[in-house]
C-alpha cells in the first residue's frame, strides 16, 4: 500500500545516505511526495482488494511449490 509514497521516501532517504547520493533524485522525491500521497489515498479502495488477491495467490503458489518439492 502507498507504493508511490514509499518510493518517494526511499528517493529522499537515498539522496542523503545512498550509494549515488543524488540531490536531484531527493528533490524530485520531495516535490512528488504530496502528489503521490494524494493519488495513493484516492486509489486505496482499489489497492486493498488487489493486495489481498495477490497475497493469497502468493501463499497458494508457496504451498504448491513446497508440496511439489517435498514429493519424490
ABEGO torsion letter per residue (X at the ends): XGAAAAAAAAAAAAAAABAAGBAAAAAAAAAAAAAAAAAAAAAAAAAAAAAAAAAAAAAAAAAAAAAAAABX
